Amino acid sequence: MVRNVLVIAALGLSIVLAGCNTVKGLGRDIESVGKAGQRAI
């Protein structure tokens, strides 16, 4: 179970890092994660 969570987290992190090539892009990615978390709650 823990291994599955770690694999999923690593895949998600690699996708996020590949998607944001600039600091501005990183800021947008972090903001979208925050908004998604708020919608989930």
DAJOMO-V510027 format. One record per residue. N is the residue number from 1. PHI is phi in whole degrees, 0 to 359 (* if undefined). OMEGA is omega in whole degrees, 0 to 359 (999 if undefined). D_CENTER is the distance of its C-alpha to the mean C-alpha in Angstrom with 1 decimal. Layout:
BEGIN
n->N phi->PHI omega->OMEGA d_center->D_CENTER
n->N phi->PHI omega->OMEGA d_center->D_CENTER
END
This chain:
BEGIN
n->1 phi->* omega->180 d_center->20.1
n->2 phi->296 omega->180 d_center->18.4
n->3 phi->297 omega->179 d_center->18.2
n->4 phi->298 omega->180 d_center->16.5
n->5 phi->296 omega->179 d_center->13.8
n->6 phi->294 omega->179 d_center->13.4
n->7 phi->295 omega->179 d_center->13.5
n->8 phi->296 omega->179 d_center->10.8
n->9 phi->296 omega->179 d_center->8.5
n->10 phi->295 omega->178 d_center->9.8
n->11 phi->296 omega->179 d_center->9.4
n->12 phi->297 omega->179 d_center->5.7
n->13 phi->295 omega->180 d_center->5.6
n->14 phi->294 omega->178 d_center->8.5
n->15 phi->293 omega->179 d_center->7.5
n->16 phi->296 omega->181 d_center->5.1
n->17 phi->294 omega->178 d_center->8.1
n->18 phi->288 omega->183 d_center->10.5
n->19 phi->280 omega->183 d_center->9.7
n->20 phi->246 omega->183 d_center->10.3
n->21 phi->269 omega->181 d_center->13.8
n->22 phi->231 omega->177 d_center->14.9
n->23 phi->295 omega->178 d_center->14.5
n->24 phi->298 omega->178 d_center->14.8
n->25 phi->296 omega->178 d_center->12.0
n->26 phi->297 omega->178 d_center->9.7
n->27 phi->299 omega->178 d_center->11.3
n->28 phi->295 omega->179 d_center->10.8
n->29 phi->296 omega->179 d_center->7.0
n->30 phi->296 omega->179 d_center->7.2
n->31 phi->297 omega->180 d_center->10.0
n->32 phi->292 omega->176 d_center->8.7
n->33 phi->294 omega->178 d_center->6.3
n->34 phi->297 omega->179 d_center->9.6
n->35 phi->295 omega->179 d_center->11.7
n->36 phi->296 omega->177 d_center->10.3
n->37 phi->295 omega->178 d_center->10.9
n->38 phi->293 omega->179 d_center->14.3
n->39 phi->293 omega->182 d_center->15.2
n->40 phi->288 omega->183 d_center->14.6
n->41 phi->274 omega->999 d_center->17.0
END
